[in-house]
Amino acid sequence: MTIQELQQLIEKMYSQKDRERGTAATFLWFTEEIGELASAIREGTHEEREGEFADVLAWLITLANITDIDLTKALHNKYGEGCPGCKKIVCTCQTKS
């Protein structure tokens, strides 16, 4: 499944509820999922980590959907040419980017 396909699937499954909840409340759900991922990384099983990574990605996509961001386009614009700093595929930046 591509990011575009997943973004469309999440939109189809949840768009009405997501838009009614709004950006601020959705962001809180997203941060809660990040906390659950942190716990799974620290002490969870492989299967629990898989589920939490999927949940974090789904909630990130939800935020993109309700703020009208095409993630495929955004990723291509930011990283399609390589590192945003040095513009190389293998980053040679001297500082964190």
Biopython code that builds the backbone (N, CA, C, O; Angstrom):
import numpy as np
from Bio.PDB.StructureBuilder import StructureBuilder

atoms = [
    (1, "MET", "N", (0.852, -1.177, 0.000)),
    (1, "MET", "CA", (0.000, 0.000, 0.000)),
    (1, "MET", "C", (0.897, 1.239, 0.000)),
    (1, "MET", "O", (1.842, 1.335, 0.783)),
    (2, "THR", "N", (0.593, 2.167, -0.873)),
    (2, "THR", "CA", (1.350, 3.425, -0.913)),
    (2, "THR", "C", (0.807, 4.393, 0.131)),
    (2, "THR", "O", (-0.268, 4.183, 0.692)),
    (3, "ILE", "N", (1.554, 5.439, 0.378)),
    (3, "ILE", "CA", (1.076, 6.474, 1.302)),
    (3, "ILE", "C", (-0.199, 7.100, 0.748)),
    (3, "ILE", "O", (-1.135, 7.368, 1.501)),
    (4, "GLN", "N", (-0.241, 7.330, -0.542)),
    (4, "GLN", "CA", (-1.436, 7.909, -1.155)),
    (4, "GLN", "C", (-2.645, 6.998, -0.965)),
    (4, "GLN", "O", (-3.732, 7.468, -0.632)),
    (5, "GLU", "N", (-2.458, 5.696, -1.177)),
    (5, "GLU", "CA", (-3.565, 4.750, -0.993)),
    (5, "GLU", "C", (-4.022, 4.717, 0.467)),
    (5, "GLU", "O", (-5.220, 4.677, 0.745)),
    (6, "LEU", "N", (-3.069, 4.734, 1.394)),
    (6, "LEU", "CA", (-3.435, 4.740, 2.805)),
    (6, "LEU", "C", (-4.148, 6.031, 3.174)),
    (6, "LEU", "O", (-5.116, 6.006, 3.934)),
    (7, "GLN", "N", (-3.683, 7.158, 2.647)),
    (7, "GLN", "CA", (-4.332, 8.429, 2.941)),
    (7, "GLN", "C", (-5.772, 8.413, 2.427)),
    (7, "GLN", "O", (-6.673, 8.911, 3.101)),
    (8, "GLN", "N", (-5.993, 7.851, 1.253)),
    (8, "GLN", "CA", (-7.349, 7.758, 0.711)),
    (8, "GLN", "C", (-8.213, 6.800, 1.534)),
    (8, "GLN", "O", (-9.393, 7.069, 1.758)),
    (9, "LEU", "N", (-7.632, 5.685, 1.984)),
    (9, "LEU", "CA", (-8.375, 4.720, 2.794)),
    (9, "LEU", "C", (-8.796, 5.331, 4.129)),
    (9, "LEU", "O", (-9.945, 5.187, 4.546)),
    (10, "ILE", "N", (-7.865, 6.010, 4.797)),
    (10, "ILE", "CA", (-8.183, 6.666, 6.078)),
    (10, "ILE", "C", (-9.261, 7.723, 5.867)),
    (10, "ILE", "O", (-10.171, 7.855, 6.685)),
    (11, "GLU", "N", (-9.163, 8.466, 4.788)),
    (11, "GLU", "CA", (-10.179, 9.482, 4.468)),
    (11, "GLU", "C", (-11.548, 8.819, 4.310)),
    (11, "GLU", "O", (-12.544, 9.301, 4.850)),
    (12, "LYS", "N", (-11.587, 7.728, 3.578)),
    (12, "LYS", "CA", (-12.859, 7.030, 3.327)),
    (12, "LYS", "C", (-13.451, 6.466, 4.622)),
    (12, "LYS", "O", (-14.654, 6.577, 4.859)),
    (13, "MET", "N", (-12.607, 5.866, 5.452)),
    (13, "MET", "CA", (-13.099, 5.209, 6.670)),
    (13, "MET", "C", (-13.515, 6.200, 7.752)),
    (13, "MET", "O", (-14.512, 5.983, 8.439)),
    (14, "TYR", "N", (-12.757, 7.290, 7.909)),
    (14, "TYR", "CA", (-12.907, 8.112, 9.118)),
    (14, "TYR", "C", (-13.154, 9.607, 8.888)),
    (14, "TYR", "O", (-13.270, 10.353, 9.860)),
    (15, "SER", "N", (-13.236, 10.057, 7.663)),
    (15, "SER", "CA", (-13.218, 11.507, 7.412)),
    (15, "SER", "C", (-14.301, 12.285, 8.151)),
    (15, "SER", "O", (-14.021, 13.358, 8.686)),
    (16, "GLN", "N", (-15.510, 11.783, 8.194)),
    (16, "GLN", "CA", (-16.578, 12.544, 8.850)),
    (16, "GLN", "C", (-16.265, 12.733, 10.332)),
    (16, "GLN", "O", (-16.319, 13.854, 10.837)),
    (17, "LYS", "N", (-15.936, 11.637, 11.037)),
    (17, "LYS", "CA", (-15.614, 11.736, 12.465)),
    (17, "LYS", "C", (-14.376, 12.606, 12.693)),
    (17, "LYS", "O", (-14.338, 13.409, 13.624)),
    (18, "ASP", "N", (-13.370, 12.441, 11.839)),
    (18, "ASP", "CA", (-12.126, 13.189, 12.013)),
    (18, "ASP", "C", (-12.354, 14.692, 11.871)),
    (18, "ASP", "O", (-11.842, 15.478, 12.668)),
    (19, "ARG", "N", (-13.104, 15.083, 10.881)),
    (19, "ARG", "CA", (-13.363, 16.518, 10.657)),
    (19, "ARG", "C", (-14.239, 17.097, 11.772)),
    (19, "ARG", "O", (-14.050, 18.243, 12.179)),
    (20, "GLU", "N", (-15.187, 16.311, 12.260)),
    (20, "GLU", "CA", (-16.022, 16.775, 13.374)),
    (20, "GLU", "C", (-15.196, 16.939, 14.650)),
    (20, "GLU", "O", (-15.440, 17.865, 15.423)),
    (21, "ARG", "N", (-14.232, 16.062, 14.880)),
    (21, "ARG", "CA", (-13.385, 16.128, 16.070)),
    (21, "ARG", "C", (-12.508, 17.374, 16.029)),
    (21, "ARG", "O", (-12.278, 18.008, 17.059)),
    (22, "GLY", "N", (-12.019, 17.724, 14.845)),
    (22, "GLY", "CA", (-11.200, 18.912, 14.685)),
    (22, "GLY", "C", (-9.709, 18.640, 14.861)),
    (22, "GLY", "O", (-9.298, 17.586, 15.345)),
    (23, "THR", "N", (-8.933, 19.604, 14.459)),
    (23, "THR", "CA", (-7.479, 19.460, 14.443)),
    (23, "THR", "C", (-6.889, 19.350, 15.840)),
    (23, "THR", "O", (-6.047, 18.484, 16.080)),
    (24, "ALA", "N", (-7.302, 20.190, 16.755)),
    (24, "ALA", "CA", (-6.701, 20.190, 18.091)),
    (24, "ALA", "C", (-6.927, 18.857, 18.803)),
    (24, "ALA", "O", (-5.988, 18.285, 19.355)),
    (25, "ALA", "N", (-8.158, 18.362, 18.795)),
    (25, "ALA", "CA", (-8.452, 17.095, 19.458)),
    (25, "ALA", "C", (-7.765, 15.933, 18.746)),
    (25, "ALA", "O", (-7.304, 14.994, 19.394)),
    (26, "THR", "N", (-7.697, 15.990, 17.439)),
    (26, "THR", "CA", (-7.021, 14.940, 16.682)),
    (26, "THR", "C", (-5.529, 14.932, 16.995)),
    (26, "THR", "O", (-4.919, 13.868, 17.099)),
    (27, "PHE", "N", (-4.950, 16.104, 17.143)),
    (27, "PHE", "CA", (-3.532, 16.182, 17.500)),
    (27, "PHE", "C", (-3.282, 15.544, 18.866)),
    (27, "PHE", "O", (-2.261, 14.886, 19.068)),
    (28, "LEU", "N", (-4.205, 15.736, 19.793)),
    (28, "LEU", "CA", (-4.069, 15.095, 21.106)),
    (28, "LEU", "C", (-4.108, 13.567, 20.984)),
    (28, "LEU", "O", (-3.335, 12.878, 21.649)),
    (29, "TRP", "N", (-4.992, 13.038, 20.148)),
    (29, "TRP", "CA", (-5.032, 11.593, 19.913)),
    (29, "TRP", "C", (-3.702, 11.126, 19.327)),
    (29, "TRP", "O", (-3.162, 10.095, 19.728)),
    (30, "PHE", "N", (-3.186, 11.894, 18.378)),
    (30, "PHE", "CA", (-1.905, 11.559, 17.740)),
    (30, "PHE", "C", (-0.791, 11.488, 18.782)),
    (30, "PHE", "O", (-0.004, 10.541, 18.780)),
    (31, "THR", "N", (-0.716, 12.477, 19.668)),
    (31, "THR", "CA", (0.346, 12.474, 20.678)),
    (31, "THR", "C", (0.168, 11.319, 21.662)),
    (31, "THR", "O", (1.152, 10.763, 22.149)),
    (32, "GLU", "N", (-1.073, 10.958, 21.953)),
    (32, "GLU", "CA", (-1.314, 9.796, 22.811)),
    (32, "GLU", "C", (-0.769, 8.528, 22.150)),
    (32, "GLU", "O", (-0.170, 7.679, 22.811)),
    (33, "GLU", "N", (-0.983, 8.413, 20.853)),
    (33, "GLU", "CA", (-0.466, 7.249, 20.126)),
    (33, "GLU", "C", (1.065, 7.235, 20.124)),
    (33, "GLU", "O", (1.669, 6.164, 20.181)),
    (34, "ILE", "N", (1.688, 8.388, 20.059)),
    (34, "ILE", "CA", (3.151, 8.447, 20.126)),
    (34, "ILE", "C", (3.622, 7.922, 21.483)),
    (34, "ILE", "O", (4.618, 7.202, 21.559)),
    (35, "GLY", "N", (2.920, 8.277, 22.536)),
    (35, "GLY", "CA", (3.248, 7.759, 23.860)),
    (35, "GLY", "C", (3.104, 6.248, 23.927)),
    (35, "GLY", "O", (3.935, 5.572, 24.532)),
    (36, "GLU", "N", (2.060, 5.715, 23.314)),
    (36, "GLU", "CA", (1.879, 4.268, 23.285)),
    (36, "GLU", "C", (2.987, 3.594, 22.487)),
    (36, "GLU", "O", (3.437, 2.505, 22.844)),
    (37, "LEU", "N", (3.429, 4.239, 21.407)),
    (37, "LEU", "CA", (4.550, 3.712, 20.630)),
    (37, "LEU", "C", (5.824, 3.712, 21.463)),
    (37, "LEU", "O", (6.594, 2.752, 21.422)),
    (38, "ALA", "N", (6.046, 4.773, 22.211)),
    (38, "ALA", "CA", (7.234, 4.839, 23.072)),
    (38, "ALA", "C", (7.240, 3.683, 24.069)),
    (38, "ALA", "O", (8.277, 3.060, 24.297)),
    (39, "SER", "N", (6.097, 3.402, 24.655)),
    (39, "SER", "CA", (6.000, 2.281, 25.596)),
    (39, "SER", "C", (6.253, 0.949, 24.904)),
    (39, "SER", "O", (6.933, 0.082, 25.452)),
    (40, "ALA", "N", (5.714, 0.786, 23.714)),
    (40, "ALA", "CA", (5.908, -0.463, 22.970)),
    (40, "ALA", "C", (7.367, -0.649, 22.563)),
    (40, "ALA", "O", (7.883, -1.766, 22.587)),
    (41, "ILE", "N", (8.026, 0.433, 22.192)),
    (41, "ILE", "CA", (9.450, 0.343, 21.849)),
    (41, "ILE", "C", (10.255, -0.063, 23.077)),
    (41, "ILE", "O", (11.169, -0.884, 22.990)),
    (42, "ARG", "N", (9.912, 0.511, 24.205)),
    (42, "ARG", "CA", (10.651, 0.257, 25.441)),
    (42, "ARG", "C", (10.426, -1.153, 25.964)),
    (42, "ARG", "O", (11.376, -1.819, 26.375)),
    (43, "GLU", "N", (9.175, -1.617, 25.953)),
    (43, "GLU", "CA", (8.913, -2.892, 26.627)),
    (43, "GLU", "C", (7.915, -3.801, 25.928)),
    (43, "GLU", "O", (7.514, -4.815, 26.498)),
    (44, "GLY", "N", (7.507, -3.468, 24.717)),
    (44, "GLY", "CA", (6.491, -4.270, 24.039)),
    (44, "GLY", "C", (7.079, -5.375, 23.188)),
    (44, "GLY", "O", (8.288, -5.464, 22.978)),
    (45, "THR", "N", (6.182, -6.206, 22.709)),
    (45, "THR", "CA", (6.564, -7.262, 21.777)),
    (45, "THR", "C", (6.691, -6.677, 20.373)),
    (45, "THR", "O", (6.302, -5.537, 20.120)),
    (46, "HIS", "N", (7.234, -7.469, 19.481)),
    (46, "HIS", "CA", (7.346, -7.037, 18.086)),
    (46, "HIS", "C", (5.958, -6.706, 17.517)),
    (46, "HIS", "O", (5.787, -5.702, 16.827)),
    (47, "GLU", "N", (4.992, -7.545, 17.810)),
    (47, "GLU", "CA", (3.623, -7.336, 17.310)),
    (47, "GLU", "C", (3.013, -6.055, 17.881)),
    (47, "GLU", "O", (2.320, -5.331, 17.166)),
    (48, "GLU", "N", (3.260, -5.771, 19.149)),
    (48, "GLU", "CA", (2.759, -4.528, 19.745)),
    (48, "GLU", "C", (3.412, -3.312, 19.096)),
    (48, "GLU", "O", (2.744, -2.309, 18.844)),
    (49, "ARG", "N", (4.708, -3.394, 18.826)),
    (49, "ARG", "CA", (5.382, -2.279, 18.145)),
    (49, "ARG", "C", (4.813, -2.072, 16.752)),
    (49, "ARG", "O", (4.588, -0.937, 16.334)),
    (50, "GLU", "N", (4.580, -3.166, 16.029)),
    (50, "GLU", "CA", (3.977, -3.050, 14.695)),
    (50, "GLU", "C", (2.650, -2.307, 14.756)),
    (50, "GLU", "O", (2.401, -1.393, 13.969)),
    (51, "GLY", "N", (1.799, -2.709, 15.700)),
    (51, "GLY", "CA", (0.492, -2.075, 15.835)),
    (51, "GLY", "C", (0.590, -0.604, 16.175)),
    (51, "GLY", "O", (-0.161, 0.213, 15.643)),
    (52, "GLU", "N", (1.510, -0.264, 17.058)),
    (52, "GLU", "CA", (1.650, 1.135, 17.462)),
    (52, "GLU", "C", (2.250, 1.992, 16.347)),
    (52, "GLU", "O", (1.848, 3.143, 16.176)),
    (53, "PHE", "N", (3.202, 1.450, 15.589)),
    (53, "PHE", "CA", (3.712, 2.195, 14.429)),
    (53, "PHE", "C", (2.578, 2.462, 13.446)),
    (53, "PHE", "O", (2.463, 3.563, 12.907)),
    (54, "ALA", "N", (1.739, 1.451, 13.213)),
    (54, "ALA", "CA", (0.599, 1.621, 12.301)),
    (54, "ALA", "C", (-0.365, 2.680, 12.826)),
    (54, "ALA", "O", (-0.862, 3.502, 12.056)),
    (55, "ASP", "N", (-0.635, 2.666, 14.136)),
    (55, "ASP", "CA", (-1.542, 3.654, 14.716)),
    (55, "ASP", "C", (-0.988, 5.076, 14.576)),
    (55, "ASP", "O", (-1.721, 5.999, 14.221)),
    (56, "VAL", "N", (0.305, 5.249, 14.857)),
    (56, "VAL", "CA", (0.911, 6.585, 14.736)),
    (56, "VAL", "C", (0.813, 7.078, 13.298)),
    (56, "VAL", "O", (0.468, 8.235, 13.060)),
    (57, "LEU", "N", (1.113, 6.210, 12.344)),
    (57, "LEU", "CA", (1.023, 6.609, 10.945)),
    (57, "LEU", "C", (-0.414, 6.957, 10.563)),
    (57, "LEU", "O", (-0.648, 7.941, 9.860)),
    (58, "ALA", "N", (-1.380, 6.153, 11.022)),
    (58, "ALA", "CA", (-2.792, 6.428, 10.706)),
    (58, "ALA", "C", (-3.233, 7.772, 11.271)),
    (58, "ALA", "O", (-3.938, 8.523, 10.596)),
    (59, "TRP", "N", (-2.828, 8.086, 12.502)),
    (59, "TRP", "CA", (-3.224, 9.368, 13.096)),
    (59, "TRP", "C", (-2.501, 10.543, 12.432)),
    (59, "TRP", "O", (-3.074, 11.627, 12.320)),
    (60, "LEU", "N", (-1.269, 10.352, 11.995)),
    (60, "LEU", "CA", (-0.564, 11.396, 11.243)),
    (60, "LEU", "C", (-1.289, 11.655, 9.921)),
    (60, "LEU", "O", (-1.464, 12.803, 9.512)),
    (61, "ILE", "N", (-1.701, 10.587, 9.269)),
    (61, "ILE", "CA", (-2.446, 10.728, 8.018)),
    (61, "ILE", "C", (-3.784, 11.410, 8.271)),
    (61, "ILE", "O", (-4.220, 12.231, 7.464)),
    (62, "THR", "N", (-4.432, 11.085, 9.368)),
    (62, "THR", "CA", (-5.680, 11.757, 9.722)),
    (62, "THR", "C", (-5.464, 13.264, 9.845)),
    (62, "THR", "O", (-6.256, 14.052, 9.328)),
    (63, "LEU", "N", (-4.396, 13.660, 10.526)),
    (63, "LEU", "CA", (-4.098, 15.095, 10.650)),
    (63, "LEU", "C", (-3.863, 15.722, 9.278)),
    (63, "LEU", "O", (-4.329, 16.829, 9.010)),
    (64, "ALA", "N", (-3.153, 15.026, 8.426)),
    (64, "ALA", "CA", (-2.927, 15.535, 7.071)),
    (64, "ALA", "C", (-4.257, 15.689, 6.335)),
    (64, "ALA", "O", (-4.490, 16.699, 5.672)),
    (65, "ASN", "N", (-5.113, 14.702, 6.452)),
    (65, "ASN", "CA", (-6.401, 14.767, 5.759)),
    (65, "ASN", "C", (-7.244, 15.953, 6.215)),
    (65, "ASN", "O", (-7.804, 16.674, 5.389)),
    (66, "ILE", "N", (-7.336, 16.153, 7.523)),
    (66, "ILE", "CA", (-8.227, 17.224, 7.992)),
    (66, "ILE", "C", (-7.617, 18.613, 7.829)),
    (66, "ILE", "O", (-8.302, 19.620, 8.011)),
    (67, "THR", "N", (-6.332, 18.667, 7.488)),
    (67, "THR", "CA", (-5.710, 19.963, 7.188)),
    (67, "THR", "C", (-5.394, 20.096, 5.699)),
    (67, "THR", "O", (-4.644, 20.979, 5.284)),
    (68, "ASP", "N", (-5.982, 19.199, 4.907)),
    (68, "ASP", "CA", (-5.874, 19.227, 3.445)),
    (68, "ASP", "C", (-4.433, 19.184, 2.935)),
    (68, "ASP", "O", (-4.052, 19.944, 2.044)),
    (69, "ILE", "N", (-3.643, 18.281, 3.516)),
    (69, "ILE", "CA", (-2.267, 18.075, 3.076)),
    (69, "ILE", "C", (-2.189, 16.753, 2.330)),
    (69, "ILE", "O", (-2.584, 15.714, 2.859)),
    (70, "ASP", "N", (-1.686, 16.789, 1.115)),
    (70, "ASP", "CA", (-1.408, 15.589, 0.340)),
    (70, "ASP", "C", (-0.013, 15.133, 0.755)),
    (70, "ASP", "O", (0.982, 15.744, 0.364)),
    (71, "LEU", "N", (0.064, 14.067, 1.541)),
    (71, "LEU", "CA", (1.352, 13.637, 2.083)),
    (71, "LEU", "C", (2.336, 13.199, 1.001)),
    (71, "LEU", "O", (3.536, 13.446, 1.128)),
    (72, "THR", "N", (1.858, 12.561, -0.045)),
    (72, "THR", "CA", (2.757, 12.158, -1.125)),
    (72, "THR", "C", (3.416, 13.382, -1.739)),
    (72, "THR", "O", (4.625, 13.392, -1.971)),
    (73, "LYS", "N", (2.628, 14.404, -2.000)),
    (73, "LYS", "CA", (3.168, 15.643, -2.564)),
    (73, "LYS", "C", (4.116, 16.316, -1.573)),
    (73, "LYS", "O", (5.196, 16.770, -1.952)),
    (74, "ALA", "N", (3.712, 16.379, -0.313)),
    (74, "ALA", "CA", (4.551, 17.022, 0.701)),
    (74, "ALA", "C", (5.897, 16.312, 0.838)),
    (74, "ALA", "O", (6.940, 16.959, 0.926)),
    (75, "LEU", "N", (5.867, 14.981, 0.857)),
    (75, "LEU", "CA", (7.112, 14.219, 0.969)),
    (75, "LEU", "C", (7.999, 14.422, -0.251)),
    (75, "LEU", "O", (9.211, 14.596, -0.128)),
    (76, "HIS", "N", (7.387, 14.398, -1.418)),
    (76, "HIS", "CA", (8.163, 14.625, -2.645)),
    (76, "HIS", "C", (8.781, 16.028, -2.651)),
    (76, "HIS", "O", (9.950, 16.197, -2.996)),
    (77, "ASN", "N", (7.987, 17.024, -2.268)),
    (77, "ASN", "CA", (8.495, 18.400, -2.257)),
    (77, "ASN", "C", (9.648, 18.568, -1.274)),
    (77, "ASN", "O", (10.598, 19.300, -1.550)),
    (78, "LYS", "N", (9.569, 17.895, -0.130)),
    (78, "LYS", "CA", (10.586, 18.063, 0.918)),
    (78, "LYS", "C", (11.803, 17.166, 0.703)),
    (78, "LYS", "O", (12.937, 17.607, 0.892)),
    (79, "TYR", "N", (11.575, 15.895, 0.306)),
    (79, "TYR", "CA", (12.660, 14.918, 0.260)),
    (79, "TYR", "C", (12.901, 14.291, -1.117)),
    (79, "TYR", "O", (13.802, 13.466, -1.264)),
    (80, "GLY", "N", (12.126, 14.662, -2.106)),
    (80, "GLY", "CA", (12.226, 14.049, -3.428)),
    (80, "GLY", "C", (13.539, 14.266, -4.139)),
    (80, "GLY", "O", (13.909, 13.476, -5.008)),
    (81, "GLU", "N", (14.243, 15.309, -3.794)),
    (81, "GLU", "CA", (15.529, 15.605, -4.428)),
    (81, "GLU", "C", (16.698, 15.196, -3.541)),
    (81, "GLU", "O", (17.856, 15.419, -3.896)),
    (82, "GLY", "N", (16.401, 14.599, -2.392)),
    (82, "GLY", "CA", (17.446, 14.233, -1.443)),
    (82, "GLY", "C", (17.287, 15.039, -0.160)),
    (82, "GLY", "O", (16.206, 15.541, 0.150)),
    (83, "CYS", "N", (18.376, 15.148, 0.571)),
    (83, "CYS", "CA", (18.373, 15.886, 1.841)),
    (83, "CYS", "C", (17.923, 17.335, 1.612)),
    (83, "CYS", "O", (18.425, 17.999, 0.705)),
    (84, "PRO", "N", (16.993, 17.822, 2.417)),
    (84, "PRO", "CA", (16.564, 19.212, 2.251)),
    (84, "PRO", "C", (17.701, 20.224, 2.464)),
    (84, "PRO", "O", (17.646, 21.333, 1.933)),
    (85, "GLY", "N", (18.721, 19.848, 3.233)),
    (85, "GLY", "CA", (19.836, 20.763, 3.506)),
    (85, "GLY", "C", (20.871, 20.793, 2.397)),
    (85, "GLY", "O", (21.109, 21.835, 1.787)),
    (86, "CYS", "N", (21.490, 19.637, 2.136)),
    (86, "CYS", "CA", (22.591, 19.580, 1.171)),
    (86, "CYS", "C", (22.148, 19.144, -0.215)),
    (86, "CYS", "O", (22.931, 19.216, -1.163)),
    (87, "LYS", "N", (20.911, 18.694, -0.350)),
    (87, "LYS", "CA", (20.321, 18.239, -1.615)),
    (87, "LYS", "C", (20.953, 16.966, -2.165)),
    (87, "LYS", "O", (20.838, 16.694, -3.360)),
    (88, "LYS", "N", (21.615, 16.183, -1.323)),
    (88, "LYS", "CA", (22.218, 14.927, -1.760)),
    (88, "LYS", "C", (21.403, 13.755, -1.224)),
    (88, "LYS", "O", (20.755, 13.858, -0.183)),
    (89, "ILE", "N", (21.447, 12.635, -1.955)),
    (89, "ILE", "CA", (20.722, 11.455, -1.525)),
    (89, "ILE", "C", (21.315, 10.908, -0.226)),
    (89, "ILE", "O", (20.569, 10.516, 0.671)),
    (90, "VAL", "N", (22.625, 10.877, -0.112)),
    (90, "VAL", "CA", (23.283, 10.533, 1.138)),
    (90, "VAL", "C", (23.725, 11.844, 1.770)),
    (90, "VAL", "O", (24.639, 12.504, 1.275)),
    (91, "CYS", "N", (23.073, 12.218, 2.863)),
    (91, "CYS", "CA", (23.285, 13.514, 3.494)),
    (91, "CYS", "C", (24.741, 13.727, 3.890)),
    (91, "CYS", "O", (25.386, 12.852, 4.468)),
    (92, "THR", "N", (25.236, 14.918, 3.559)),
    (92, "THR", "CA", (26.593, 15.310, 3.965)),
    (92, "THR", "C", (26.569, 16.552, 4.834)),
    (92, "THR", "O", (27.605, 17.183, 5.046)),
    (93, "CYS", "N", (25.391, 16.912, 5.343)),
    (93, "CYS", "CA", (25.281, 18.082, 6.211)),
    (93, "CYS", "C", (26.125, 17.862, 7.471)),
    (93, "CYS", "O", (26.240, 16.742, 7.968)),
    (94, "GLN", "N", (26.699, 18.923, 7.964)),
    (94, "GLN", "CA", (27.522, 18.832, 9.172)),
    (94, "GLN", "C", (26.698, 18.974, 10.439)),
    (94, "GLN", "O", (27.181, 18.633, 11.520)),
    (95, "THR", "N", (25.478, 19.463, 10.342)),
    (95, "THR", "CA", (24.612, 19.627, 11.491)),
    (95, "THR", "C", (23.357, 18.806, 11.294)),
    (95, "THR", "O", (23.066, 18.374, 10.178)),
    (96, "LYS", "N", (22.606, 18.584, 12.368)),
    (96, "LYS", "CA", (21.339, 17.879, 12.268)),
    (96, "LYS", "C", (20.375, 18.668, 11.403)),
    (96, "LYS", "O", (20.315, 19.895, 11.485)),
    (97, "SER", "N", (19.608, 17.947, 10.561)),
    (97, "SER", "CA", (18.577, 18.636, 9.777)),
    (97, "SER", "C", (17.241, 18.016, 10.010)),
    (97, "SER", "O", (16.246, 18.459, 9.437)),
]
sb = StructureBuilder()
sb.init_structure("model")
sb.init_model(0)
sb.init_chain("A")
sb.init_seg("    ")
for serial, (resi, resn, name, xyz) in enumerate(atoms, 1):
    if name == "N":
        sb.init_residue(resn, " ", resi, " ")
    sb.init_atom(name, np.array(xyz, "f"), 0.0, 1.0, " ", f" {name:<3s}", serial, name[0])
structure = sb.get_structure()
